[in-house]
Amino acid sequence: MQPNEEMDIETAAQLLKLLGDKTRLTMVKIMSEHECCVCEFTDLFDMSQPAISQHLRKLKDAGAVSEARRGQWIFYSLNQDFPYYGFISNIIRDLPKQSDKLDKLEKQGKRITCCK
């Protein structure tokens, strides 16, 4: 999205609805700082893999999230090529960093190593 390009209200409403879920909003903030795999999100949110996958599918279908396959594992991150990346970045900019959640996982031995 060009800096001066206007987003239509419908698109903005759809993106705000997508980010209106606390879990997805937190996931987006985390993915703006670090890439993560599904197993990390299941531990972070204490949710089932299918539930996490549904959240990621919605974000991916919208184009907000990209994935990178490494062997049998898929890692997710915020898609910087998404046309509305700037809009999402502005929304999450003032949210608290989520690094402490990932640090806690690492101390528990669950950060990335569960995917190797």
mmCIF file of the C-alpha atoms, coordinates in Angstrom:
data_MODEL
# 
_entry.id   MODEL 
# 
loop_
_atom_site.group_PDB 
_atom_site.id 
_atom_site.type_symbol 
_atom_site.label_atom_id 
_atom_site.label_alt_id 
_atom_site.label_comp_id 
_atom_site.label_asym_id 
_atom_site.label_entity_id 
_atom_site.label_seq_id 
_atom_site.pdbx_PDB_ins_code 
_atom_site.Cartn_x 
_atom_site.Cartn_y 
_atom_site.Cartn_z 
_atom_site.occupancy 
_atom_site.B_iso_or_equiv 
_atom_site.pdbx_formal_charge 
_atom_site.auth_seq_id 
_atom_site.auth_comp_id 
_atom_site.auth_asym_id 
_atom_site.auth_atom_id 
_atom_site.pdbx_PDB_model_num 
ATOM 1   C CA . MET A 1 1   ? 0.000   0.000   0.000  1.00 0.00 ? 1   MET A CA 1 
ATOM 2   C CA . GLN A 1 2   ? 1.413   3.338   -1.014 1.00 0.00 ? 2   GLN A CA 1 
ATOM 3   C CA . PRO A 1 3   ? 1.701   5.894   1.811  1.00 0.00 ? 3   PRO A CA 1 
ATOM 4   C CA . ASN A 1 4   ? -0.925  8.178   0.248  1.00 0.00 ? 4   ASN A CA 1 
ATOM 5   C CA . GLU A 1 5   ? -3.239  5.420   -0.971 1.00 0.00 ? 5   GLU A CA 1 
ATOM 6   C CA . GLU A 1 6   ? -6.546  5.317   0.852  1.00 0.00 ? 6   GLU A CA 1 
ATOM 7   C CA . MET A 1 7   ? -7.965  2.086   2.181  1.00 0.00 ? 7   MET A CA 1 
ATOM 8   C CA . ASP A 1 8   ? -11.670 1.627   1.672  1.00 0.00 ? 8   ASP A CA 1 
ATOM 9   C CA . ILE A 1 9   ? -13.883 1.296   4.743  1.00 0.00 ? 9   ILE A CA 1 
ATOM 10  C CA . GLU A 1 10  ? -14.874 -2.294  3.919  1.00 0.00 ? 10  GLU A CA 1 
ATOM 11  C CA . THR A 1 11  ? -11.241 -3.452  3.841  1.00 0.00 ? 11  THR A CA 1 
ATOM 12  C CA . ALA A 1 12  ? -10.459 -1.593  7.060  1.00 0.00 ? 12  ALA A CA 1 
ATOM 13  C CA . ALA A 1 13  ? -13.504 -3.129  8.758  1.00 0.00 ? 13  ALA A CA 1 
ATOM 14  C CA . GLN A 1 14  ? -12.487 -6.640  7.627  1.00 0.00 ? 14  GLN A CA 1 
ATOM 15  C CA . LEU A 1 15  ? -8.943  -6.187  8.941  1.00 0.00 ? 15  LEU A CA 1 
ATOM 16  C CA . LEU A 1 16  ? -10.165 -4.726  12.218 1.00 0.00 ? 16  LEU A CA 1 
ATOM 17  C CA . LYS A 1 17  ? -12.550 -7.670  12.600 1.00 0.00 ? 17  LYS A CA 1 
ATOM 18  C CA . LEU A 1 18  ? -9.675  -10.077 11.921 1.00 0.00 ? 18  LEU A CA 1 
ATOM 19  C CA . LEU A 1 19  ? -7.559  -8.376  14.585 1.00 0.00 ? 19  LEU A CA 1 
ATOM 20  C CA . GLY A 1 20  ? -10.510 -7.946  16.944 1.00 0.00 ? 20  GLY A CA 1 
ATOM 21  C CA . ASP A 1 21  ? -9.874  -11.388 18.388 1.00 0.00 ? 21  ASP A CA 1 
ATOM 22  C CA . LYS A 1 22  ? -7.461  -11.206 21.358 1.00 0.00 ? 22  LYS A CA 1 
ATOM 23  C CA . THR A 1 23  ? -5.647  -14.396 20.365 1.00 0.00 ? 23  THR A CA 1 
ATOM 24  C CA . ARG A 1 24  ? -5.111  -13.313 16.763 1.00 0.00 ? 24  ARG A CA 1 
ATOM 25  C CA . LEU A 1 25  ? -4.077  -9.818  17.827 1.00 0.00 ? 25  LEU A CA 1 
ATOM 26  C CA . THR A 1 26  ? -1.494  -11.272 20.200 1.00 0.00 ? 26  THR A CA 1 
ATOM 27  C CA . MET A 1 27  ? -0.306  -13.703 17.536 1.00 0.00 ? 27  MET A CA 1 
ATOM 28  C CA . VAL A 1 28  ? 0.169   -10.843 15.069 1.00 0.00 ? 28  VAL A CA 1 
ATOM 29  C CA . LYS A 1 29  ? 2.168   -8.858  17.617 1.00 0.00 ? 29  LYS A CA 1 
ATOM 30  C CA . ILE A 1 30  ? 4.363   -11.889 18.332 1.00 0.00 ? 30  ILE A CA 1 
ATOM 31  C CA . MET A 1 31  ? 4.846   -12.584 14.611 1.00 0.00 ? 31  MET A CA 1 
ATOM 32  C CA . SER A 1 32  ? 5.829   -8.969  14.042 1.00 0.00 ? 32  SER A CA 1 
ATOM 33  C CA . GLU A 1 33  ? 8.796   -9.607  16.352 1.00 0.00 ? 33  GLU A CA 1 
ATOM 34  C CA . HIS A 1 34  ? 9.573   -13.334 15.804 1.00 0.00 ? 34  HIS A CA 1 
ATOM 35  C CA . GLU A 1 35  ? 8.550   -16.161 13.555 1.00 0.00 ? 35  GLU A CA 1 
ATOM 36  C CA . CYS A 1 36  ? 6.829   -19.022 15.332 1.00 0.00 ? 36  CYS A CA 1 
ATOM 37  C CA . CYS A 1 37  ? 5.564   -22.487 14.620 1.00 0.00 ? 37  CYS A CA 1 
ATOM 38  C CA . VAL A 1 38  ? 2.182   -23.886 15.583 1.00 0.00 ? 38  VAL A CA 1 
ATOM 39  C CA . CYS A 1 39  ? 3.615   -25.853 18.525 1.00 0.00 ? 39  CYS A CA 1 
ATOM 40  C CA . GLU A 1 40  ? 4.911   -22.648 20.090 1.00 0.00 ? 40  GLU A CA 1 
ATOM 41  C CA . PHE A 1 41  ? 1.524   -20.989 19.781 1.00 0.00 ? 41  PHE A CA 1 
ATOM 42  C CA . THR A 1 42  ? -0.194  -24.020 21.328 1.00 0.00 ? 42  THR A CA 1 
ATOM 43  C CA . ASP A 1 43  ? 2.088   -23.678 24.351 1.00 0.00 ? 43  ASP A CA 1 
ATOM 44  C CA . LEU A 1 44  ? 1.800   -19.881 24.510 1.00 0.00 ? 44  LEU A CA 1 
ATOM 45  C CA . PHE A 1 45  ? -1.982  -19.850 24.428 1.00 0.00 ? 45  PHE A CA 1 
ATOM 46  C CA . ASP A 1 46  ? -2.605  -23.245 26.031 1.00 0.00 ? 46  ASP A CA 1 
ATOM 47  C CA . MET A 1 47  ? -4.850  -24.098 23.089 1.00 0.00 ? 47  MET A CA 1 
ATOM 48  C CA . SER A 1 48  ? -5.193  -27.124 20.851 1.00 0.00 ? 48  SER A CA 1 
ATOM 49  C CA . GLN A 1 49  ? -3.320  -27.373 17.572 1.00 0.00 ? 49  GLN A CA 1 
ATOM 50  C CA . PRO A 1 50  ? -6.562  -27.278 15.528 1.00 0.00 ? 50  PRO A CA 1 
ATOM 51  C CA . ALA A 1 51  ? -7.673  -24.084 17.303 1.00 0.00 ? 51  ALA A CA 1 
ATOM 52  C CA . ILE A 1 52  ? -4.317  -22.396 16.663 1.00 0.00 ? 52  ILE A CA 1 
ATOM 53  C CA . SER A 1 53  ? -4.357  -23.581 13.061 1.00 0.00 ? 53  SER A CA 1 
ATOM 54  C CA . GLN A 1 54  ? -7.792  -21.993 12.550 1.00 0.00 ? 54  GLN A CA 1 
ATOM 55  C CA . HIS A 1 55  ? -6.494  -18.632 13.788 1.00 0.00 ? 55  HIS A CA 1 
ATOM 56  C CA . LEU A 1 56  ? -3.427  -18.891 11.551 1.00 0.00 ? 56  LEU A CA 1 
ATOM 57  C CA . ARG A 1 57  ? -5.569  -19.917 8.572  1.00 0.00 ? 57  ARG A CA 1 
ATOM 58  C CA . LYS A 1 58  ? -7.705  -16.786 8.940  1.00 0.00 ? 58  LYS A CA 1 
ATOM 59  C CA . LEU A 1 59  ? -4.618  -14.583 9.125  1.00 0.00 ? 59  LEU A CA 1 
ATOM 60  C CA . LYS A 1 60  ? -2.991  -16.373 6.195  1.00 0.00 ? 60  LYS A CA 1 
ATOM 61  C CA . ASP A 1 61  ? -6.144  -16.298 4.051  1.00 0.00 ? 61  ASP A CA 1 
ATOM 62  C CA . ALA A 1 62  ? -6.284  -12.532 4.550  1.00 0.00 ? 62  ALA A CA 1 
ATOM 63  C CA . GLY A 1 63  ? -2.639  -12.292 3.458  1.00 0.00 ? 63  GLY A CA 1 
ATOM 64  C CA . ALA A 1 64  ? -1.429  -10.806 6.748  1.00 0.00 ? 64  ALA A CA 1 
ATOM 65  C CA . VAL A 1 65  ? 0.780   -13.779 7.593  1.00 0.00 ? 65  VAL A CA 1 
ATOM 66  C CA . SER A 1 66  ? 3.376   -15.611 5.551  1.00 0.00 ? 66  SER A CA 1 
ATOM 67  C CA . GLU A 1 67  ? 4.745   -19.067 6.122  1.00 0.00 ? 67  GLU A CA 1 
ATOM 68  C CA . ALA A 1 68  ? 8.118   -20.693 5.577  1.00 0.00 ? 68  ALA A CA 1 
ATOM 69  C CA . ARG A 1 69  ? 8.469   -24.463 5.478  1.00 0.00 ? 69  ARG A CA 1 
ATOM 70  C CA . ARG A 1 70  ? 11.505  -26.019 7.129  1.00 0.00 ? 70  ARG A CA 1 
ATOM 71  C CA . GLY A 1 71  ? 11.363  -29.761 6.783  1.00 0.00 ? 71  GLY A CA 1 
ATOM 72  C CA . GLN A 1 72  ? 8.020   -30.882 8.143  1.00 0.00 ? 72  GLN A CA 1 
ATOM 73  C CA . TRP A 1 73  ? 7.529   -27.702 10.164 1.00 0.00 ? 73  TRP A CA 1 
ATOM 74  C CA . ILE A 1 74  ? 5.934   -24.453 9.077  1.00 0.00 ? 74  ILE A CA 1 
ATOM 75  C CA . PHE A 1 75  ? 6.983   -21.164 10.645 1.00 0.00 ? 75  PHE A CA 1 
ATOM 76  C CA . TYR A 1 76  ? 4.723   -18.114 10.527 1.00 0.00 ? 76  TYR A CA 1 
ATOM 77  C CA . SER A 1 77  ? 5.582   -14.426 10.503 1.00 0.00 ? 77  SER A CA 1 
ATOM 78  C CA . LEU A 1 78  ? 3.868   -11.140 9.739  1.00 0.00 ? 78  LEU A CA 1 
ATOM 79  C CA . ASN A 1 79  ? 3.832   -10.650 5.961  1.00 0.00 ? 79  ASN A CA 1 
ATOM 80  C CA . GLN A 1 80  ? 5.744   -7.464  5.242  1.00 0.00 ? 80  GLN A CA 1 
ATOM 81  C CA . ASP A 1 81  ? 4.649   -7.625  1.589  1.00 0.00 ? 81  ASP A CA 1 
ATOM 82  C CA . PHE A 1 82  ? 0.969   -7.511  2.567  1.00 0.00 ? 82  PHE A CA 1 
ATOM 83  C CA . PRO A 1 83  ? -0.599  -4.424  0.957  1.00 0.00 ? 83  PRO A CA 1 
ATOM 84  C CA . TYR A 1 84  ? -1.987  -3.331  4.336  1.00 0.00 ? 84  TYR A CA 1 
ATOM 85  C CA . TYR A 1 85  ? 1.096   -4.151  6.396  1.00 0.00 ? 85  TYR A CA 1 
ATOM 86  C CA . GLY A 1 86  ? 1.409   -0.478  7.393  1.00 0.00 ? 86  GLY A CA 1 
ATOM 87  C CA . PHE A 1 87  ? -2.170  -0.429  8.653  1.00 0.00 ? 87  PHE A CA 1 
ATOM 88  C CA . ILE A 1 88  ? -1.570  -3.516  10.791 1.00 0.00 ? 88  ILE A CA 1 
ATOM 89  C CA . SER A 1 89  ? 1.783   -2.167  11.974 1.00 0.00 ? 89  SER A CA 1 
ATOM 90  C CA . ASN A 1 90  ? 0.096   1.024   13.153 1.00 0.00 ? 90  ASN A CA 1 
ATOM 91  C CA . ILE A 1 91  ? -2.487  -0.972  15.083 1.00 0.00 ? 91  ILE A CA 1 
ATOM 92  C CA . ILE A 1 92  ? 0.064   -3.151  16.894 1.00 0.00 ? 92  ILE A CA 1 
ATOM 93  C CA . ARG A 1 93  ? 2.782   -0.504  17.270 1.00 0.00 ? 93  ARG A CA 1 
ATOM 94  C CA . ASP A 1 94  ? 1.714   0.611   20.734 1.00 0.00 ? 94  ASP A CA 1 
ATOM 95  C CA . LEU A 1 95  ? 0.871   -2.850  22.048 1.00 0.00 ? 95  LEU A CA 1 
ATOM 96  C CA . PRO A 1 96  ? 3.265   -4.259  24.662 1.00 0.00 ? 96  PRO A CA 1 
ATOM 97  C CA . LYS A 1 97  ? 6.075   -6.432  23.379 1.00 0.00 ? 97  LYS A CA 1 
ATOM 98  C CA . GLN A 1 98  ? 5.413   -10.132 23.714 1.00 0.00 ? 98  GLN A CA 1 
ATOM 99  C CA . SER A 1 99  ? 9.035   -11.255 23.975 1.00 0.00 ? 99  SER A CA 1 
ATOM 100 C CA . ASP A 1 100 ? 8.547   -12.236 27.611 1.00 0.00 ? 100 ASP A CA 1 
ATOM 101 C CA . LYS A 1 101 ? 6.147   -14.984 26.515 1.00 0.00 ? 101 LYS A CA 1 
ATOM 102 C CA . LEU A 1 102 ? 8.737   -16.385 24.128 1.00 0.00 ? 102 LEU A CA 1 
ATOM 103 C CA . ASP A 1 103 ? 11.484  -16.063 26.749 1.00 0.00 ? 103 ASP A CA 1 
ATOM 104 C CA . LYS A 1 104 ? 9.342   -18.114 29.124 1.00 0.00 ? 104 LYS A CA 1 
ATOM 105 C CA . LEU A 1 105 ? 8.919   -20.805 26.458 1.00 0.00 ? 105 LEU A CA 1 
ATOM 106 C CA . GLU A 1 106 ? 12.660  -20.847 25.871 1.00 0.00 ? 106 GLU A CA 1 
ATOM 107 C CA . LYS A 1 107 ? 13.365  -21.283 29.585 1.00 0.00 ? 107 LYS A CA 1 
ATOM 108 C CA . GLN A 1 108 ? 10.922  -24.202 29.591 1.00 0.00 ? 108 GLN A CA 1 
ATOM 109 C CA . GLY A 1 109 ? 12.803  -25.744 26.663 1.00 0.00 ? 109 GLY A CA 1 
ATOM 110 C CA . LYS A 1 110 ? 9.811   -25.333 24.347 1.00 0.00 ? 110 LYS A CA 1 
ATOM 111 C CA . ARG A 1 111 ? 11.053  -22.572 22.085 1.00 0.00 ? 111 ARG A CA 1 
ATOM 112 C CA . ILE A 1 112 ? 11.666  -23.962 18.596 1.00 0.00 ? 112 ILE A CA 1 
ATOM 113 C CA . THR A 1 113 ? 13.320  -27.111 19.980 1.00 0.00 ? 113 THR A CA 1 
ATOM 114 C CA . CYS A 1 114 ? 9.939   -28.855 20.041 1.00 0.00 ? 114 CYS A CA 1 
ATOM 115 C CA . CYS A 1 115 ? 9.981   -28.604 16.249 1.00 0.00 ? 115 CYS A CA 1 
ATOM 116 C CA . LYS A 1 116 ? 13.366  -30.180 15.612 1.00 0.00 ? 116 LYS A CA 1 
# 
